[in-house]
Amino acid sequence: FLMTVHQIVEWIPERIFAFSLAIAGNFEDALQSWREYTENTTYGGSQKLFIMSAAGALGVRLVGVSAGYDNEKKIKNFVGVGSNPDSQTLIRLGHLISRVLFIWIGLIGGFAIFSVFG
């Protein structure tokens, strides 16, 4: 029961963040990674959606084990599009998250200014 409530509560925020990553990075590749991950998810939710979206936005491919809520492990060859991560990927990830932060600060600031002066 609690896992179902958790999935419902996290559904909107994780999709907003994943979409923000797509806007700040490579939009097409982020949505492609998002689509591939949701098609391969067995339980209907997607707890790692923002990771897949970030990988697509950065244009990297992730390799490894994917585990769901039921601890059912599936080994996949790769998830995402693009090349393998290199030493600059973490720096680019920091820049991507900074761009997302600036987008949201600008959006919230714009709404605040328009609500005061509009």
Salt bridges, closest charged atoms under 4 A:
GLU10 OE1 - HIS6 ND1 3.77
GLU14 OE2 - ARG15 NH1 2.97
GLU72 OE2 - LYS74 NZ 3.67
